[in-house]
Amino acid sequence: MKKMLLLVRWIVGLLFIFSGLIKVNDPIGLSYKMQEFFEVWNMHFLNDYALFFSIAMNSFEVLAGVAIIIGWRIKLFSWLLLLLIVFFTFLTGYAHYSGKIKTCGCFGDCLPLTAAQSFYKDLFLLALILLLVGFQQYIKSTLSNLWAFSLVALTLVLSTIAQFYVLRHLPWVDCLPYKVGNNILQKMELPAGATLDSMQIVFEYQKEGKTIEFDQENFPENFDDSYIFVSRKDKLVKKGNGLKPAIVDFSLKTLDGVDTTQAVLANKGKFVLILAKDASNLPLWKKKVSNIVNNYVFAEKVSYRVIFVSAEGAKIKAAFPDHTVLNCDATVLKTAARVNPTFLFMEGATIKKKLSYLDVEDDMNALY
């Protein structure tokens, strides 16, 4: 029994530590996933607290995983994990059966799971945690209370500090389509072997009180004014295999609304895109970014052309009137730039370097 419980503790503990650490690397990613659930459930008032919930959840997952492995306060943590996994199972089950949420973010963007995979994973964990709750009296801590408390406390502190660090300096591991080395134009292309949904236009008419449906290639031979139009709809004939481009909605537009995506990315030279999702915290970074873009390295040494990209282009243009400013969808920028603003150093459509605005000056010598 003890050997079985030890194995269960290690499986549960490692899974929670792994899950937590992946999301510690990118807490804002989980906050966006939480907001997706809030939107579906019309709980918009919680959106402002999503990042706090994300940081707390990630730290707790790592902390609880460590506590379970060493067997410290097993009664408390086994019950807390049971409550947590029941909640997770509800979320993943809802996503799986409703179809409204495609991925649940259980392992972040680095290891995306479908809603079904997440649901079955949580059912497996639920069974294991029920074993821990049911046989908790057989589990003893492998460390003294002082050492166990110190280890769990250190885990909490380090995991929390790590998250605040990446919120300012970008994730250590970038698992998103806009990572260094990727070519944006290539990532916008359909992957090899992809097949799209095949659709057919179907018309619905009424004639002599009867409803008649037909497609654009099979009009009735006697079609005339006696047919009364009811509706036109698209009918799925053959479903595609679901493969999509890694980047599906990247579009750069001038402040007048002219699409300039190809013109910018087809440029073979070096330039920098400064991605600022919005201008909400503009006063906090305006001076620092101004010093960077007016730096000798940018202006003369390597002659970087600077292009600001934002969902609030007009406000950014007012702050940086001497630079090109383009508009881009806020959702795209949330994916491409976890820090507001983020510098993408480009060579053509290829991302050569990606830095938080806080780190650019320290990395200036590496730009040429």
C-alpha positions as CSV (number, residue, x, y, z in Angstrom):
1,M,0.0,0.0,0.0
2,K,2.7,2.5,1.0
3,K,4.7,1.8,-2.3
4,M,1.5,2.3,-4.3
5,L,0.7,5.6,-2.5
6,L,4.3,6.7,-3.0
7,L,4.0,6.1,-6.7
8,V,0.7,7.9,-6.8
9,R,2.2,10.9,-4.9
10,W,5.0,11.2,-7.4
11,I,2.7,11.0,-10.4
12,V,0.3,13.6,-9.0
13,G,3.1,15.8,-7.7
14,L,5.2,15.8,-10.8
15,L,2.1,16.5,-13.0
16,F,1.1,19.5,-11.0
17,I,4.7,20.8,-10.8
18,F,5.1,20.3,-14.6
19,S,1.8,22.0,-15.3
20,G,2.5,24.9,-12.9
21,L,6.1,25.5,-14.2
22,I,5.0,25.6,-17.9
23,K,2.5,28.3,-17.0
24,V,4.9,30.1,-14.6
25,N,6.9,30.7,-17.8
26,D,3.9,32.6,-19.3
27,P,1.3,33.6,-16.7
28,I,-0.3,36.1,-19.0
29,G,-1.1,33.3,-21.4
30,L,-3.2,31.6,-18.7
31,S,-4.9,34.9,-17.8
32,Y,-6.0,35.3,-21.4
33,K,-7.4,31.7,-21.3
34,M,-9.3,32.6,-18.1
35,Q,-10.8,35.6,-19.8
36,E,-12.0,33.4,-22.6
37,F,-14.0,31.4,-20.1
38,F,-15.2,34.6,-18.4
39,E,-16.4,35.9,-21.8
40,V,-18.3,32.7,-22.6
41,W,-20.0,32.8,-19.2
42,N,-20.7,36.6,-19.3
43,M,-18.6,37.1,-16.2
44,H,-16.8,40.1,-17.6
45,F,-16.3,41.7,-14.2
46,L,-13.6,39.1,-13.5
47,N,-11.4,40.0,-16.5
48,D,-9.4,42.6,-14.5
49,Y,-8.5,39.9,-11.9
50,A,-7.5,37.2,-14.4
51,L,-3.8,37.9,-14.1
52,F,-3.9,37.7,-10.3
53,F,-5.8,34.5,-10.5
54,S,-3.3,33.1,-13.0
55,I,-0.2,33.9,-10.8
56,A,-1.9,32.5,-7.7
57,M,-3.0,29.3,-9.5
58,N,0.4,28.7,-11.1
59,S,2.3,29.1,-7.8
60,F,-0.2,26.9,-6.0
61,E,0.1,24.1,-8.5
62,V,3.9,24.0,-8.1
63,L,3.7,24.4,-4.3
64,A,1.0,21.7,-3.9
65,G,3.0,19.3,-6.2
66,V,6.0,19.6,-3.9
67,A,3.9,19.2,-0.8
68,I,2.3,16.0,-2.1
69,I,5.6,14.5,-3.1
70,I,7.2,15.1,0.3
71,G,4.0,14.2,2.1
72,W,3.8,17.4,4.1
73,R,0.4,18.4,5.6
74,I,-1.1,15.6,3.4
75,K,-4.6,15.9,4.8
76,L,-4.8,19.6,3.9
77,F,-3.1,19.4,0.5
78,S,-4.9,16.2,-0.6
79,W,-8.3,17.8,0.1
80,L,-7.2,21.1,-1.6
81,L,-6.0,19.2,-4.7
82,L,-9.3,17.3,-4.7
83,L,-11.3,20.5,-4.8
84,L,-9.0,21.9,-7.4
85,I,-9.1,18.9,-9.7
86,V,-12.9,18.7,-9.4
87,F,-13.0,22.4,-10.5
88,F,-10.6,21.6,-13.4
89,T,-12.6,18.6,-14.5
90,F,-15.7,20.7,-14.6
91,L,-13.9,23.3,-16.7
92,T,-12.4,20.8,-19.2
93,G,-15.6,18.8,-19.3
94,Y,-17.5,22.0,-20.2
95,A,-15.0,22.9,-22.9
96,H,-15.1,19.4,-24.3
97,Y,-18.8,18.9,-24.4
98,S,-19.9,22.5,-25.2
99,G,-17.3,23.0,-28.0
100,K,-17.1,26.7,-27.0
101,I,-13.5,26.5,-25.8
102,K,-11.0,24.7,-28.1
103,T,-8.1,24.4,-25.7
104,C,-8.0,24.7,-21.9
105,G,-4.5,26.0,-21.3
106,C,-3.7,23.2,-18.8
107,F,-0.1,22.9,-20.0
108,G,0.1,26.4,-21.5
109,D,1.0,27.1,-25.1
110,C,4.1,25.0,-25.0
111,L,2.1,21.7,-24.8
112,P,-1.4,22.5,-26.1
113,L,-4.0,19.9,-25.4
114,T,-7.4,19.6,-26.9
115,A,-10.4,20.0,-24.7
116,A,-11.0,16.2,-24.8
117,Q,-7.3,15.4,-23.9
118,S,-7.5,17.9,-21.0
119,F,-10.8,16.4,-19.7
120,Y,-9.5,12.8,-19.8
121,K,-6.2,13.9,-18.1
122,D,-8.2,15.5,-15.3
123,L,-10.4,12.4,-14.9
124,F,-7.1,10.3,-14.5
125,L,-5.8,12.8,-11.9
126,L,-9.1,12.8,-10.1
127,A,-8.9,9.1,-9.6
128,L,-5.4,9.3,-8.2
129,I,-6.2,12.2,-5.9
130,L,-9.2,10.3,-4.5
131,L,-6.8,7.5,-3.6
132,L,-4.6,10.0,-1.7
133,V,-7.7,11.4,0.1
134,G,-8.9,7.9,1.0
135,F,-5.6,6.6,2.3
136,Q,-4.0,9.8,3.7
137,Q,-3.5,8.2,7.1
138,Y,-0.8,5.9,5.6
139,I,1.2,8.9,4.3
140,K,3.9,10.5,6.4
141,S,6.1,13.4,5.6
142,T,9.6,12.4,4.5
143,L,11.1,15.7,6.0
144,S,10.9,17.3,9.4
145,N,8.2,20.0,9.7
146,L,10.7,22.8,9.6
147,W,12.5,21.5,6.5
148,A,9.2,20.7,4.7
149,F,7.8,24.2,5.5
150,S,11.0,25.8,4.3
151,L,10.9,23.9,1.0
152,V,7.3,24.7,0.4
153,A,7.7,28.3,1.3
154,L,10.8,28.6,-1.0
155,T,8.8,27.0,-3.8
156,L,6.1,29.6,-3.4
157,V,8.5,32.6,-3.3
158,L,10.5,31.4,-6.3
159,S,7.5,30.6,-8.5
160,T,5.9,33.9,-7.7
161,I,9.1,35.9,-8.3
162,A,9.7,34.0,-11.6
163,Q,6.2,35.1,-12.8
164,F,6.7,38.7,-12.0
165,Y,10.1,38.6,-13.9
166,V,8.6,37.2,-17.1
167,L,5.8,39.7,-17.0
168,R,8.5,42.4,-17.4
169,H,11.1,40.6,-19.5
170,L,9.1,38.1,-21.7
171,P,8.9,34.3,-21.2
172,W,12.2,32.3,-21.0
173,V,10.8,29.8,-23.5
174,D,8.7,31.3,-26.3
175,C,6.2,28.7,-27.6
176,L,4.1,31.1,-29.7
177,P,4.2,31.6,-33.5
178,Y,6.1,34.9,-33.1
179,K,9.2,33.4,-31.6
180,V,12.8,34.2,-32.7
181,G,13.7,32.4,-36.0
182,N,10.2,32.3,-37.3
183,N,9.3,33.8,-40.6
184,I,5.9,35.5,-40.3
185,L,4.9,35.2,-43.9
186,Q,5.7,31.5,-43.9
187,K,3.7,31.0,-40.8
188,M,0.8,32.6,-42.5
189,E,0.8,29.9,-45.2
190,L,-1.3,26.7,-45.0
191,P,0.8,23.8,-43.7
192,A,1.6,20.9,-45.9
193,G,-1.3,18.4,-46.2
194,A,-3.9,20.9,-45.0
195,T,-7.4,20.6,-46.5
196,L,-10.0,23.2,-46.0
197,D,-13.7,22.7,-45.3
198,S,-15.7,22.2,-48.6
199,M,-18.8,24.4,-48.6
200,Q,-21.8,24.5,-50.9
201,I,-24.3,27.3,-51.4
202,V,-27.8,26.0,-50.8
203,F,-31.0,28.0,-51.7
204,E,-34.3,27.5,-50.0
205,Y,-37.5,28.4,-51.9
206,Q,-41.2,27.9,-51.4
207,K,-43.5,26.7,-54.2
208,E,-47.1,25.9,-53.7
209,G,-46.7,25.7,-50.0
210,K,-43.8,23.3,-50.2
211,T,-40.2,24.0,-49.2
212,I,-37.6,23.2,-51.9
213,E,-33.8,23.2,-51.4
214,F,-31.2,23.1,-54.2
215,D,-27.7,24.3,-54.9
216,Q,-26.4,26.7,-57.5
217,E,-25.7,23.9,-60.0
218,N,-29.0,22.2,-59.7
219,F,-31.8,24.7,-60.2
220,P,-35.2,23.2,-61.0
221,E,-35.8,23.0,-64.8
222,N,-39.2,24.8,-64.3
223,F,-37.7,27.6,-62.1
224,D,-39.8,30.8,-62.5
225,D,-41.5,33.6,-60.6
226,S,-43.7,31.1,-58.8
227,Y,-40.7,30.1,-56.6
228,I,-40.6,32.3,-53.5
229,F,-37.1,32.9,-52.1
230,V,-36.7,32.0,-48.4
231,S,-33.0,31.9,-47.6
232,R,-29.5,31.3,-48.8
233,K,-27.0,29.3,-46.6
234,D,-23.7,27.6,-46.7
235,K,-23.7,23.9,-46.2
236,L,-20.7,21.8,-45.2
237,V,-20.1,19.2,-47.8
238,K,-16.8,17.8,-46.6
239,K,-14.9,18.8,-43.5
240,G,-11.2,19.6,-43.7
241,N,-8.5,18.1,-41.6
242,G,-8.4,21.1,-39.2
243,L,-4.8,22.1,-40.1
244,K,-4.5,25.8,-40.1
245,P,-1.6,28.3,-40.5
246,A,0.2,29.0,-37.3
247,I,-0.6,32.7,-37.9
248,V,-4.0,33.4,-39.3
249,D,-4.9,37.0,-38.6
250,F,-1.7,39.1,-38.7
251,S,-2.4,42.3,-40.6
252,L,-0.7,45.7,-40.6
253,K,-2.7,48.7,-41.7
254,T,-2.0,52.4,-42.0
255,L,-3.9,54.8,-39.8
256,D,-6.1,55.4,-42.9
257,G,-6.9,51.7,-43.1
258,V,-4.7,50.6,-46.0
259,D,-3.3,47.1,-45.7
260,T,0.5,47.3,-45.8
261,T,1.4,43.8,-44.4
262,Q,3.1,42.5,-47.5
263,A,4.9,45.8,-48.2
264,V,6.4,45.8,-44.7
265,L,7.4,42.1,-44.4
266,A,8.6,41.8,-48.0
267,N,11.3,44.4,-47.2
268,K,14.7,42.5,-47.2
269,G,16.4,45.0,-44.9
270,K,16.6,45.2,-41.2
271,F,13.9,47.0,-39.2
272,V,12.3,46.9,-35.8
273,L,8.6,46.5,-35.0
274,I,7.7,47.9,-31.7
275,L,4.5,46.1,-30.7
276,A,2.4,48.0,-28.2
277,K,-1.0,46.4,-27.7
278,D,-2.5,49.7,-26.4
279,A,-1.6,53.0,-25.0
280,S,-3.0,52.4,-21.5
281,N,0.5,52.5,-19.8
282,L,2.1,54.8,-22.4
283,P,3.5,57.3,-19.8
284,L,5.4,54.5,-18.1
285,W,7.4,53.5,-21.2
286,K,7.3,56.5,-23.5
287,K,10.6,58.1,-22.3
288,K,12.6,54.9,-22.2
289,V,11.4,53.9,-25.7
290,S,12.2,57.4,-27.0
291,N,15.7,57.1,-25.7
292,I,16.1,53.7,-27.4
293,V,14.8,54.6,-30.9
294,N,16.9,57.9,-30.9
295,N,20.0,56.0,-29.8
296,Y,23.1,56.2,-32.0
297,V,23.0,52.5,-32.7
298,F,19.5,52.8,-34.1
299,A,19.9,56.1,-35.9
300,E,23.3,55.6,-37.5
301,K,25.2,52.5,-36.6
302,V,22.8,49.9,-38.0
303,S,20.1,52.4,-39.4
304,Y,17.2,50.4,-38.0
305,R,13.9,51.7,-39.5
306,V,11.4,51.9,-36.6
307,I,7.8,51.0,-37.0
308,F,5.3,51.1,-34.1
309,V,2.4,48.6,-34.3
310,S,-0.6,49.1,-32.0
311,A,-4.3,48.5,-31.7
312,E,-4.5,52.2,-30.8
313,G,-2.3,53.6,-33.5
314,A,-3.6,57.2,-33.3
315,K,-2.6,57.5,-29.7
316,I,0.8,56.1,-30.4
317,K,1.3,58.4,-33.3
318,A,0.6,61.4,-31.1
319,A,3.3,60.2,-28.8
320,F,5.8,59.4,-31.5
321,P,5.0,61.8,-34.4
322,D,8.3,61.3,-36.2
323,H,7.9,57.5,-36.6
324,T,5.8,55.3,-38.8
325,V,2.8,53.9,-36.8
326,L,0.6,51.0,-38.1
327,N,-2.6,49.5,-36.7
328,C,-3.0,45.8,-35.8
329,D,-5.6,43.8,-34.0
330,A,-5.3,43.7,-30.3
331,T,-5.7,40.0,-30.1
332,V,-2.8,39.4,-32.4
333,L,-0.6,41.7,-30.3
334,K,-1.6,39.9,-27.2
335,T,-0.1,36.8,-28.7
336,A,2.9,38.3,-30.3
337,A,4.0,40.6,-27.4
338,R,3.6,39.4,-23.9
339,V,5.2,42.7,-22.6
340,N,3.8,46.0,-23.7
341,P,5.8,47.1,-25.6
342,T,7.9,44.4,-27.2
343,F,10.7,44.9,-29.8
344,L,10.8,42.6,-32.8
345,F,14.1,43.0,-34.6
346,M,13.3,41.9,-38.2
347,E,15.2,40.9,-41.3
348,G,12.5,40.8,-43.9
349,A,9.7,38.7,-42.5
350,T,12.1,36.8,-40.1
351,I,12.2,37.6,-36.4
352,K,15.9,37.8,-35.5
353,K,15.6,39.0,-31.9
354,K,12.7,39.6,-29.5
355,L,13.1,41.8,-26.4
356,S,11.1,43.5,-23.8
357,Y,11.6,47.3,-24.0
358,L,13.3,47.0,-20.6
359,D,16.1,44.9,-22.0
360,V,16.9,46.6,-25.3
361,E,19.5,49.1,-23.9
362,D,21.4,46.3,-22.2
363,D,21.5,44.3,-25.5
364,M,22.3,47.3,-27.7
365,N,25.8,46.2,-28.5
366,A,24.5,42.9,-29.9
367,L,22.4,44.7,-32.5
368,Y,25.3,45.3,-35.0
